[in-house]
Amino acid sequence: MLWLILVAEAVVVTLSTLRTIFIAQVKRTLAPILGFFEVSIWLFAIGEVMKNLTDWRCSLAFAGGFTAGNFLGILIEQTLAMGSVMVQTITPRDPSALVQALRTSGYGVTCLPGQGANGPVHIILSVVPRRDLAAIKAILHGFDPELFFCVDSLNSTTAGVGPAPRRGLSALVPMLPDLRRQEPTAMARKMTAETA
């Protein structure tokens, strides 16, 4: 019974974490479905604890499930890597090779002039799918290993240039191959060879 309470509460909190993320990303279908299962399983888990209030092990199993659910929810969210991020890059160097590498890889790029602490800089902005962040970082480090960049989460985007959005199962499971565009890491290797 104790393991059942622990597993049930772990599933509840994992579903709760994912549901909260889906609400923030306005997933109108997924959030309510997860909410239904979350509450149904929670009712079972809390019911078992309430039947056994004198058994401290049930409360401990519930607390352990809550802890494990938080860990699993974060792990799954990081694996799914849903949504988009804004990558802001600042460099004093000529950014032409970086801009070309990003555009060749299918990402939209906006380049602005700016003024940094030590003189003129170029600010490169690009909105990319979060699941592509590692590939983007490889391109950036291929251009300049000491390059300053920051990444901000976005709630929503409209229009613009970028990779075609994934649909169906491949949108939820980032490990499935996306064969619609060239792999950015190959471009990063090519650019590293050119700048070396």
N, CA and C atoms as a LAMMPS dump frame, in Angstrom:
ITEM: TIMESTEP
0
ITEM: NUMBER OF ATOMS
588
ITEM: BOX BOUNDS ff ff ff
-5.0000000000000000e+02 5.0000000000000000e+02
-5.0000000000000000e+02 5.0000000000000000e+02
-5.0000000000000000e+02 5.0000000000000000e+02
ITEM: ATOMS id mol type element x y z
1 1 1 N 0.809 -1.2 0
2 1 2 C 0 0 0
3 1 3 C 0.854 1.267 0
4 2 1 N 1.977 1.238 0.733
5 2 2 C 2.834 2.416 0.822
6 2 3 C 3.415 2.792 -0.542
7 3 1 N 3.88 1.777 -1.293
8 3 2 C 4.43 2.049 -2.615
9 3 3 C 3.367 2.607 -3.552
10 4 1 N 2.141 2.144 -3.404
11 4 2 C 1.05 2.631 -4.236
12 4 3 C 0.774 4.113 -3.965
13 5 1 N 0.803 4.504 -2.703
14 5 2 C 0.612 5.917 -2.343
15 5 3 C 1.754 6.757 -2.911
16 6 1 N 2.982 6.283 -2.739
17 6 2 C 4.154 7.011 -3.232
18 6 3 C 4.079 7.198 -4.742
19 7 1 N 3.807 6.128 -5.474
20 7 2 C 3.753 6.205 -6.94
21 7 3 C 2.588 7.083 -7.391
22 8 1 N 1.433 6.933 -6.74
23 8 2 C 0.266 7.731 -7.125
24 8 3 C 0.556 9.222 -6.945
25 9 1 N 1.142 9.605 -5.827
26 9 2 C 1.431 11.026 -5.585
27 9 3 C 2.525 11.524 -6.515
28 10 1 N 3.503 10.691 -6.843
29 10 2 C 4.536 11.085 -7.804
30 10 3 C 3.912 11.369 -9.17
31 11 1 N 2.987 10.521 -9.588
32 11 2 C 2.295 10.734 -10.868
33 11 3 C 1.455 12.008 -10.815
34 12 1 N 0.776 12.246 -9.691
35 12 2 C -0.058 13.446 -9.534
36 12 3 C 0.775 14.716 -9.694
37 13 1 N 1.888 14.794 -9
38 13 2 C 2.7 16.01 -9.036
39 13 3 C 3.384 16.164 -10.401
40 14 1 N 3.788 15.06 -11.003
41 14 2 C 4.353 15.13 -12.351
42 14 3 C 3.319 15.689 -13.319
43 15 1 N 2.1 15.162 -13.263
44 15 2 C 1.028 15.667 -14.135
45 15 3 C 0.721 17.13 -13.835
46 16 1 N 0.764 17.504 -12.573
47 16 2 C 0.506 18.89 -12.184
48 16 3 C 1.557 19.833 -12.776
49 17 1 N 2.817 19.423 -12.724
50 17 2 C 3.897 20.235 -13.294
51 17 3 C 3.688 20.418 -14.787
52 18 1 N 3.408 19.329 -15.489
53 18 2 C 3.191 19.407 -16.937
54 18 3 C 1.943 20.228 -17.269
55 19 1 N 0.878 20.062 -16.478
56 19 2 C -0.355 20.817 -16.718
57 19 3 C -0.108 22.32 -16.569
58 20 1 N 0.667 22.697 -15.563
59 20 2 C 0.99 24.109 -15.352
60 20 3 C 1.759 24.674 -16.549
61 21 1 N 2.682 23.9 -17.07
62 21 2 C 3.442 24.33 -18.249
63 21 3 C 2.518 24.46 -19.45
64 22 1 N 1.609 23.5 -19.632
65 22 2 C 0.674 23.556 -20.757
66 22 3 C -0.281 24.737 -20.633
67 23 1 N -0.667 25.098 -19.411
68 23 2 C -1.513 26.279 -19.214
69 23 3 C -0.75 27.53 -19.629
70 24 1 N 0.507 27.632 -19.208
71 24 2 C 1.324 28.8 -19.566
72 24 3 C 1.522 28.903 -21.074
73 25 1 N 1.544 27.756 -21.762
74 25 2 C 1.735 27.747 -23.218
75 25 3 C 0.404 27.686 -23.964
76 26 1 N -0.695 27.871 -23.25
77 26 2 C -2.05 27.913 -23.8
78 26 3 C -2.37 26.653 -24.617
79 27 1 N -2.085 25.5 -24.048
80 27 2 C -2.448 24.215 -24.654
81 27 3 C -3.841 23.855 -24.147
82 28 1 N -4.86 24.315 -24.86
83 28 2 C -6.243 24.227 -24.388
84 28 3 C -6.786 22.803 -24.289
85 29 1 N -6.209 21.876 -25.004
86 29 2 C -6.695 20.498 -24.956
87 29 3 C -5.927 19.679 -23.918
88 30 1 N -4.615 19.789 -23.935
89 30 2 C -3.791 18.963 -23.057
90 30 3 C -3.951 19.308 -21.577
91 31 1 N -4.03 20.595 -21.239
92 31 2 C -4.096 20.998 -19.831
93 31 3 C -5.321 20.418 -19.121
94 32 1 N -6.534 20.528 -19.687
95 32 2 C -7.688 19.94 -18.989
96 32 3 C -7.638 18.413 -18.892
97 33 1 N -7.119 17.754 -19.922
98 33 2 C -7.024 16.29 -19.88
99 33 3 C -6.087 15.859 -18.755
100 34 1 N -4.926 16.519 -18.659
101 34 2 C -3.995 16.193 -17.574
102 34 3 C -4.621 16.509 -16.224
103 35 1 N -5.373 17.602 -16.134
104 35 2 C -6.04 17.967 -14.889
105 35 3 C -7.018 16.901 -14.428
106 36 1 N -7.751 16.314 -15.364
107 36 2 C -8.698 15.248 -15.022
108 36 3 C -7.982 14.064 -14.385
109 37 1 N -6.921 13.598 -15.026
110 37 2 C -6.183 12.446 -14.5
111 37 3 C -5.461 12.799 -13.197
112 38 1 N -4.943 14.005 -13.116
113 38 2 C -4.253 14.45 -11.909
114 38 3 C -5.175 14.375 -10.693
115 39 1 N -6.361 14.947 -10.81
116 39 2 C -7.291 14.965 -9.68
117 39 3 C -7.814 13.567 -9.367
118 40 1 N -8.072 12.769 -10.391
119 40 2 C -8.56 11.404 -10.166
120 40 3 C -7.555 10.587 -9.371
121 41 1 N -6.298 10.667 -9.732
122 41 2 C -5.262 9.907 -9.021
123 41 3 C -5.033 10.492 -7.631
124 42 1 N -5.1 11.813 -7.51
125 42 2 C -4.918 12.46 -6.214
126 42 3 C -5.997 12.009 -5.229
127 43 1 N -7.234 11.908 -5.695
128 43 2 C -8.315 11.454 -4.82
129 43 3 C -8.026 10.061 -4.261
130 44 1 N -7.49 9.192 -5.097
131 44 2 C -7.121 7.853 -4.63
132 44 3 C -6.023 7.947 -3.568
133 45 1 N -4.955 8.7 -3.883
134 45 2 C -3.802 8.775 -2.97
135 45 3 C -4.196 9.384 -1.629
136 46 1 N -4.917 10.506 -1.655
137 46 2 C -5.276 11.154 -0.392
138 46 3 C -6.287 10.305 0.378
139 47 1 N -7.135 9.588 -0.348
140 47 2 C -8.084 8.685 0.31
141 47 3 C -7.376 7.604 1.098
142 48 1 N -6.323 7.027 0.535
143 48 2 C -5.552 5.994 1.227
144 48 3 C -4.847 6.556 2.46
145 49 1 N -4.336 7.772 2.347
146 49 2 C -3.681 8.393 3.5
147 49 3 C -4.708 8.658 4.601
148 50 1 N -5.889 9.157 4.226
149 50 2 C -6.922 9.483 5.212
150 50 3 C -7.443 8.222 5.921
151 51 1 N -7.482 7.103 5.21
152 51 2 C -7.91 5.842 5.837
153 51 3 C -6.91 5.367 6.875
154 52 1 N -5.667 5.793 6.722
155 52 2 C -4.585 5.31 7.587
156 52 3 C -3.882 6.47 8.289
157 53 1 N -4.647 7.37 8.884
158 53 2 C -4.062 8.558 9.519
159 53 3 C -3.126 8.213 10.677
160 54 1 N -3.325 7.106 11.287
161 54 2 C -2.467 6.743 12.422
162 54 3 C -1.146 6.108 11.974
163 55 1 N -1.045 5.776 10.716
164 55 2 C 0.185 5.162 10.19
165 55 3 C 1.055 6.25 9.559
166 56 1 N 2.102 6.665 10.267
167 56 2 C 2.967 7.735 9.791
168 56 3 C 3.658 7.38 8.47
169 57 1 N 3.782 6.082 8.196
170 57 2 C 4.443 5.661 6.957
171 57 3 C 3.645 6.077 5.728
172 58 1 N 2.325 6.135 5.831
173 58 2 C 1.485 6.582 4.703
174 58 3 C 1.737 8.059 4.4
175 59 1 N 1.843 8.861 5.464
176 59 2 C 2.147 10.287 5.274
177 59 3 C 3.533 10.456 4.671
178 60 1 N 4.475 9.641 5.119
179 60 2 C 5.84 9.695 4.586
180 60 3 C 5.853 9.276 3.109
181 61 1 N 5.096 8.261 2.756
182 61 2 C 5.011 7.831 1.355
183 61 3 C 4.396 8.93 0.488
184 62 1 N 3.373 9.617 1.014
185 62 2 C 2.739 10.72 0.293
186 62 3 C 3.749 11.846 0.057
187 63 1 N 4.5 12.206 1.104
188 63 2 C 5.516 13.255 0.987
189 63 3 C 6.634 12.84 0.024
190 64 1 N 7.033 11.572 0.091
191 64 2 C 8.059 11.082 -0.841
192 64 3 C 7.579 11.119 -2.274
193 65 1 N 6.317 10.785 -2.49
194 65 2 C 5.747 10.863 -3.83
195 65 3 C 5.7 12.292 -4.348
196 66 1 N 5.378 13.223 -3.453
197 66 2 C 5.353 14.641 -3.832
198 66 3 C 6.741 15.093 -4.282
199 67 1 N 7.753 14.711 -3.515
200 67 2 C 9.139 15.068 -3.842
201 67 3 C 9.563 14.452 -5.173
202 68 1 N 9.298 13.167 -5.351
203 68 2 C 9.668 12.487 -6.603
204 68 3 C 8.915 13.081 -7.78
205 69 1 N 7.658 13.457 -7.58
206 69 2 C 6.863 14.047 -8.658
207 69 3 C 7.422 15.37 -9.134
208 70 1 N 7.908 16.194 -8.209
209 70 2 C 8.542 17.452 -8.611
210 70 3 C 9.766 17.196 -9.476
211 71 1 N 10.598 16.266 -9.036
212 71 2 C 11.81 15.929 -9.794
213 71 3 C 11.45 15.406 -11.187
214 72 1 N 10.509 14.456 -11.245
215 72 2 C 10.124 13.87 -12.535
216 72 3 C 9.463 14.891 -13.455
217 73 1 N 8.638 15.769 -12.889
218 73 2 C 7.98 16.792 -13.702
219 73 3 C 8.977 17.708 -14.377
220 74 1 N 9.982 18.144 -13.625
221 74 2 C 11.02 19.008 -14.192
222 74 3 C 11.831 18.252 -15.237
223 75 1 N 12.175 17.014 -14.947
224 75 2 C 12.944 16.195 -15.892
225 75 3 C 12.192 16.002 -17.211
226 76 1 N 10.91 15.686 -17.125
227 76 2 C 10.105 15.495 -18.339
228 76 3 C 9.966 16.8 -19.099
229 77 1 N 9.747 17.906 -18.388
230 77 2 C 9.607 19.205 -19.048
231 77 3 C 10.883 19.568 -19.797
232 78 1 N 12.03 19.314 -19.2
233 78 2 C 13.297 19.6 -19.869
234 78 3 C 13.493 18.701 -21.082
235 79 1 N 13.043 17.461 -21.001
236 79 2 C 13.166 16.537 -22.12
237 79 3 C 12.262 16.943 -23.278
238 80 1 N 11.032 17.362 -22.962
239 80 2 C 10.107 17.786 -24.016
240 80 3 C 10.568 19.081 -24.681
241 81 1 N 11.157 19.986 -23.904
242 81 2 C 11.679 21.26 -24.41
243 81 3 C 10.689 21.947 -25.344
244 82 1 N 9.495 22.146 -24.869
245 82 2 C 8.454 22.769 -25.687
246 82 3 C 8.588 24.286 -25.668
247 83 1 N 8.062 24.924 -26.694
248 83 2 C 8.041 26.377 -26.741
249 83 3 C 9.224 26.958 -27.493
250 84 1 N 9.299 28.272 -27.446
251 84 2 C 10.348 29.011 -28.146
252 84 3 C 11.142 29.848 -27.162
253 85 1 N 12.359 30.18 -27.556
254 85 2 C 13.21 31.062 -26.767
255 85 3 C 13.789 32.139 -27.67
256 86 1 N 14.119 33.267 -27.065
257 86 2 C 14.796 34.352 -27.77
258 86 3 C 16.274 34.276 -27.407
259 87 1 N 17.119 34.118 -28.418
260 87 2 C 18.557 34.104 -28.198
261 87 3 C 19.085 35.473 -28.609
262 88 1 N 19.683 36.177 -27.648
263 88 2 C 20.246 37.502 -27.889
264 88 3 C 21.756 37.388 -27.793
265 89 1 N 22.423 37.752 -28.872
266 89 2 C 23.875 37.628 -28.939
267 89 3 C 24.468 39.009 -29.135
268 90 1 N 25.551 39.303 -28.422
269 90 2 C 26.224 40.592 -28.548
270 90 3 C 27.694 40.326 -28.843
271 91 1 N 28.174 40.939 -29.926
272 91 2 C 29.571 40.738 -30.314
273 91 3 C 30.15 42.011 -30.922
274 92 1 N 31.418 42.286 -30.641
275 92 2 C 32.07 43.417 -31.308
276 92 3 C 32.591 43.035 -32.704
277 93 1 N 32.644 41.731 -32.992
278 93 2 C 33.137 41.244 -34.285
279 93 3 C 32.098 41.415 -35.381
280 94 1 N 32.549 41.329 -36.625
281 94 2 C 31.63 41.335 -37.765
282 94 3 C 30.787 40.06 -37.684
283 95 1 N 29.453 40.195 -37.582
284 95 2 C 28.615 39.021 -37.369
285 95 3 C 28.156 38.33 -38.654
286 96 1 N 28.689 38.715 -39.812
287 96 2 C 28.198 38.181 -41.089
288 96 3 C 28.216 36.658 -41.148
289 97 1 N 29.309 36.029 -40.693
290 97 2 C 29.403 34.566 -40.745
291 97 3 C 28.38 33.923 -39.802
292 98 1 N 28.175 34.512 -38.637
293 98 2 C 27.203 33.987 -37.681
294 98 3 C 25.781 34.119 -38.23
295 99 1 N 25.458 35.288 -38.757
296 99 2 C 24.121 35.516 -39.317
297 99 3 C 23.868 34.545 -40.459
298 100 1 N 24.852 34.347 -41.317
299 100 2 C 24.707 33.426 -42.449
300 100 3 C 24.516 31.982 -41.972
301 101 1 N 25.269 31.591 -40.963
302 101 2 C 25.144 30.225 -40.44
303 101 3 C 23.757 29.995 -39.847
304 102 1 N 23.244 30.954 -39.109
305 102 2 C 21.912 30.822 -38.526
306 102 3 C 20.842 30.779 -39.605
307 103 1 N 20.965 31.644 -40.602
308 103 2 C 19.97 31.669 -41.682
309 103 3 C 20.043 30.407 -42.537
310 104 1 N 21.238 29.918 -42.796
311 104 2 C 21.391 28.687 -43.57
312 104 3 C 20.757 27.508 -42.831
313 105 1 N 20.797 27.551 -41.507
314 105 2 C 20.199 26.487 -40.702
315 105 3 C 18.688 26.641 -40.56
316 106 1 N 18.133 27.69 -41.15
317 106 2 C 16.684 27.865 -41.168
318 106 3 C 16.123 28.769 -40.093
319 107 1 N 16.97 29.491 -39.395
320 107 2 C 16.511 30.368 -38.323
321 107 3 C 16.44 31.806 -38.799
322 108 1 N 15.419 32.507 -38.341
323 108 2 C 15.303 33.933 -38.63
324 108 3 C 16.277 34.704 -37.759
325 109 1 N 16.837 35.768 -38.301
326 109 2 C 17.845 36.55 -37.585
327 109 3 C 17.585 38.032 -37.814
328 110 1 N 17.679 38.803 -36.749
329 110 2 C 17.645 40.259 -36.839
330 110 3 C 18.946 40.762 -36.244
331 111 1 N 19.628 41.658 -36.963
332 111 2 C 20.914 42.179 -36.525
333 111 3 C 20.781 43.694 -36.355
334 112 1 N 21.162 44.178 -35.174
335 112 2 C 21.053 45.595 -34.848
336 112 3 C 22.406 46.139 -34.41
337 113 1 N 22.687 47.412 -34.701
338 113 2 C 23.9 48.019 -34.139
339 113 3 C 23.643 48.411 -32.691
340 114 1 N 24.69 48.423 -31.889
341 114 2 C 24.553 48.805 -30.489
342 114 3 C 25.838 49.406 -29.97
343 115 1 N 25.778 49.867 -28.749
344 115 2 C 26.939 50.458 -28.111
345 115 3 C 27.184 49.719 -26.806
346 116 1 N 28.331 49.065 -26.691
347 116 2 C 28.693 48.349 -25.476
348 116 3 C 29.613 49.167 -24.607
349 117 1 N 30.066 48.595 -23.52
350 117 2 C 30.954 49.292 -22.589
351 117 3 C 32.283 49.652 -23.237
352 118 1 N 32.725 48.835 -24.218
353 118 2 C 34.024 49.06 -24.842
354 118 3 C 33.93 49.517 -26.289
355 119 1 N 32.773 49.996 -26.709
356 119 2 C 32.645 50.487 -28.081
357 119 3 C 31.474 49.865 -28.817
358 120 1 N 31.454 50.012 -30.156
359 120 2 C 30.33 49.513 -30.947
360 120 3 C 30.244 47.978 -30.918
361 121 1 N 29.015 47.488 -30.929
362 121 2 C 28.76 46.045 -30.943
363 121 3 C 27.627 45.757 -31.923
364 122 1 N 27.456 44.485 -32.232
365 122 2 C 26.33 44.015 -33.039
366 122 3 C 25.455 43.152 -32.137
367 123 1 N 24.153 43.387 -32.209
368 123 2 C 23.189 42.618 -31.431
369 123 3 C 22.431 41.734 -32.399
370 124 1 N 22.522 40.428 -32.203
371 124 2 C 21.862 39.464 -33.085
372 124 3 C 20.736 38.817 -32.295
373 125 1 N 19.525 38.922 -32.819
374 125 2 C 18.342 38.364 -32.172
375 125 3 C 17.794 37.236 -33.019
376 126 1 N 17.411 36.153 -32.378
377 126 2 C 16.824 35.028 -33.099
378 126 3 C 15.855 34.292 -32.183
379 127 1 N 14.646 34.051 -32.676
380 127 2 C 13.66 33.252 -31.95
381 127 3 C 13.756 31.832 -32.493
382 128 1 N 13.999 30.883 -31.587
383 128 2 C 14.216 29.5 -32.006
384 128 3 C 13.4 28.551 -31.135
385 129 1 N 13.066 27.377 -31.663
386 129 2 C 12.422 26.367 -30.811
387 129 3 C 13.374 25.963 -29.687
388 130 1 N 12.847 25.824 -28.512
389 130 2 C 13.678 25.473 -27.359
390 130 3 C 14.414 24.152 -27.558
391 131 1 N 13.813 23.225 -28.28
392 131 2 C 14.447 21.931 -28.506
393 131 3 C 15.722 22.068 -29.356
394 132 1 N 15.867 23.2 -30.074
395 132 2 C 17.04 23.44 -30.926
396 132 3 C 18.135 24.232 -30.216
397 133 1 N 17.955 24.53 -28.933
398 133 2 C 18.888 25.405 -28.24
399 133 3 C 20.318 24.867 -28.242
400 134 1 N 20.506 23.573 -28.084
401 134 2 C 21.862 23.011 -28.09
402 134 3 C 22.533 23.221 -29.44
403 135 1 N 21.783 23.062 -30.517
404 135 2 C 22.34 23.274 -31.857
405 135 3 C 22.686 24.749 -32.069
406 136 1 N 21.847 25.641 -31.569
407 136 2 C 22.121 27.076 -31.676
408 136 3 C 23.382 27.427 -30.9
409 137 1 N 23.513 26.87 -29.703
410 137 2 C 24.713 27.138 -28.905
411 137 3 C 25.966 26.638 -29.619
412 138 1 N 25.861 25.521 -30.323
413 138 2 C 27.01 25.008 -31.077
414 138 3 C 27.395 25.982 -32.193
415 139 1 N 26.402 26.545 -32.864
416 139 2 C 26.68 27.535 -33.913
417 139 3 C 27.342 28.768 -33.302
418 140 1 N 26.814 29.249 -32.179
419 140 2 C 27.373 30.439 -31.526
420 140 3 C 28.809 30.197 -31.078
421 141 1 N 29.064 29.048 -30.452
422 141 2 C 30.428 28.748 -29.996
423 141 3 C 31.367 28.487 -31.163
424 142 1 N 30.828 28.003 -32.278
425 142 2 C 31.645 27.832 -33.474
426 142 3 C 32.095 29.168 -34.032
427 143 1 N 31.263 30.183 -33.892
428 143 2 C 31.605 31.535 -34.345
429 143 3 C 32.635 32.165 -33.418
430 144 1 N 32.414 32.029 -32.098
431 144 2 C 33.316 32.624 -31.114
432 144 3 C 33.094 31.926 -29.771
433 145 1 N 34.057 31.139 -29.31
434 145 2 C 33.888 30.421 -28.037
435 145 3 C 33.665 31.346 -26.84
436 146 1 N 34.089 32.618 -26.947
437 146 2 C 33.938 33.582 -25.856
438 146 3 C 32.717 34.486 -26.043
439 147 1 N 31.856 34.159 -26.987
440 147 2 C 30.711 34.991 -27.352
441 147 3 C 29.733 35.15 -26.192
442 148 1 N 29.257 36.39 -25.981
443 148 2 C 28.226 36.633 -24.967
444 148 3 C 26.86 36.443 -25.608
445 149 1 N 26.024 35.629 -24.959
446 149 2 C 24.639 35.502 -25.401
447 149 3 C 23.769 35.192 -24.194
448 150 1 N 22.489 35.513 -24.316
449 150 2 C 21.54 35.164 -23.263
450 150 3 C 20.292 34.588 -23.915
451 151 1 N 19.572 33.8 -23.144
452 151 2 C 18.403 33.091 -23.648
453 151 3 C 17.221 33.437 -22.749
454 152 1 N 16.116 33.871 -23.364
455 152 2 C 14.898 34.201 -22.627
456 152 3 C 13.755 33.341 -23.138
457 153 1 N 12.929 32.84 -22.208
458 153 2 C 11.742 32.081 -22.6
459 153 3 C 10.694 33.028 -23.167
460 154 1 N 9.929 32.542 -24.127
461 154 2 C 8.855 33.324 -24.728
462 154 3 C 7.528 32.647 -24.469
463 155 1 N 6.506 33.434 -24.248
464 155 2 C 5.171 32.883 -24.062
465 155 3 C 4.544 32.531 -25.402
466 156 1 N 4.69 33.412 -26.383
467 156 2 C 4.14 33.139 -27.707
468 156 3 C 4.871 33.972 -28.745
469 157 1 N 4.774 33.541 -29.989
470 157 2 C 5.345 34.272 -31.113
471 157 3 C 4.344 34.256 -32.258
472 158 1 N 4.471 35.242 -33.136
473 158 2 C 3.639 35.269 -34.336
474 158 3 C 4.497 35.683 -35.511
475 159 1 N 4.171 35.134 -36.658
476 159 2 C 4.844 35.465 -37.924
477 159 3 C 6.349 35.272 -37.811
478 160 1 N 7.096 35.891 -38.692
479 160 2 C 8.544 35.799 -38.663
480 160 3 C 9.081 34.639 -39.47
481 161 1 N 10.411 34.528 -39.478
482 161 2 C 11.112 33.48 -40.218
483 161 3 C 11.692 32.504 -39.213
484 162 1 N 11.542 31.229 -39.486
485 162 2 C 12.107 30.221 -38.601
486 162 3 C 11.753 28.839 -39.088
487 163 1 N 12.222 27.832 -38.372
488 163 2 C 11.904 26.458 -38.754
489 163 3 C 10.398 26.229 -38.692
490 164 1 N 9.899 25.393 -39.582
491 164 2 C 8.474 25.067 -39.586
492 164 3 C 8.119 24.391 -38.273
493 165 1 N 6.98 24.778 -37.673
494 165 2 C 6.601 24.141 -36.405
495 165 3 C 6.296 22.671 -36.597
496 166 1 N 6.625 21.884 -35.59
497 166 2 C 6.342 20.454 -35.629
498 166 3 C 4.884 20.232 -35.284
499 167 1 N 4.298 19.233 -35.87
500 167 2 C 2.904 18.889 -35.607
501 167 3 C 2.835 17.442 -35.137
502 168 1 N 1.755 17.107 -34.464
503 168 2 C 1.509 15.729 -34.07
504 168 3 C 2.468 15.249 -33.008
505 169 1 N 2.81 13.981 -33.065
506 169 2 C 3.637 13.346 -32.049
507 169 3 C 5.037 13.94 -31.997
508 170 1 N 5.586 14.356 -33.145
509 170 2 C 6.947 14.896 -33.131
510 170 3 C 7.023 16.218 -32.375
511 171 1 N 5.897 16.936 -32.204
512 171 2 C 5.906 18.164 -31.42
513 171 3 C 6.055 17.868 -29.934
514 172 1 N 5.566 16.716 -29.48
515 172 2 C 5.658 16.353 -28.068
516 172 3 C 6.885 15.525 -27.74
517 173 1 N 7.441 14.846 -28.726
518 173 2 C 8.589 13.976 -28.493
519 173 3 C 9.758 14.494 -29.327
520 174 1 N 10.629 15.332 -28.729
521 174 2 C 11.688 15.975 -29.49
522 174 3 C 12.748 15.017 -30.015
523 175 1 N 12.768 13.765 -29.531
524 175 2 C 13.787 12.831 -30.009
525 175 3 C 13.477 12.314 -31.406
526 176 1 N 12.219 12.481 -31.867
527 176 2 C 11.884 12.051 -33.213
528 176 3 C 12.594 12.964 -34.209
529 177 1 N 13.103 12.424 -35.292
530 177 2 C 13.877 13.248 -36.221
531 177 3 C 12.998 14.274 -36.929
532 178 1 N 13.586 15.437 -37.164
533 178 2 C 12.931 16.484 -37.938
534 178 3 C 13.726 16.614 -39.227
535 179 1 N 13.214 16.041 -40.285
536 179 2 C 13.961 15.95 -41.542
537 179 3 C 13.686 17.112 -42.485
538 180 1 N 12.996 18.159 -42.012
539 180 2 C 12.615 19.255 -42.89
540 180 3 C 13.713 20.263 -43.137
541 181 1 N 14.808 20.238 -42.368
542 181 2 C 15.865 21.215 -42.582
543 181 3 C 17.217 20.601 -42.248
544 182 1 N 18.254 21.284 -42.693
545 182 2 C 19.612 20.814 -42.455
546 182 3 C 19.914 20.844 -40.958
547 183 1 N 20.674 19.885 -40.482
548 183 2 C 21.023 19.842 -39.064
549 183 3 C 21.994 20.967 -38.736
550 184 1 N 21.65 21.829 -37.754
551 184 2 C 22.498 22.965 -37.433
552 184 3 C 23.896 22.595 -36.96
553 185 1 N 24.071 21.466 -36.3
554 185 2 C 25.398 21.136 -35.794
555 185 3 C 26.401 20.915 -36.931
556 186 1 N 25.94 20.424 -38.07
557 186 2 C 26.839 20.281 -39.218
558 186 3 C 27.297 21.653 -39.691
559 187 1 N 26.371 22.614 -39.689
560 187 2 C 26.721 23.98 -40.072
561 187 3 C 27.71 24.567 -39.071
562 188 1 N 27.536 24.263 -37.793
563 188 2 C 28.448 24.773 -36.775
564 188 3 C 29.859 24.239 -37.007
565 189 1 N 29.969 22.939 -37.369
566 189 2 C 31.285 22.366 -37.637
567 189 3 C 31.941 23.019 -38.845
568 190 1 N 31.131 23.295 -39.884
569 190 2 C 31.66 23.931 -41.087
570 190 3 C 32.15 25.332 -40.775
571 191 1 N 31.371 26.097 -39.979
572 191 2 C 31.731 27.46 -39.661
573 191 3 C 32.983 27.493 -38.782
574 192 1 N 33.125 26.542 -37.868
575 192 2 C 34.304 26.475 -37.024
576 192 3 C 35.553 26.254 -37.866
577 193 1 N 35.442 25.399 -38.878
578 193 2 C 36.58 25.143 -39.757
579 193 3 C 36.947 26.388 -40.564
580 194 1 N 35.931 27.17 -40.98
581 194 2 C 36.185 28.365 -41.781
582 194 3 C 36.811 29.468 -40.96
583 195 1 N 36.408 29.617 -39.686
584 195 2 C 36.913 30.722 -38.864
585 195 3 C 38.241 30.387 -38.18
586 196 1 N 38.632 29.112 -38.224
587 196 2 C 39.879 28.721 -37.542
588 196 3 C 41.092 29.119 -38.338
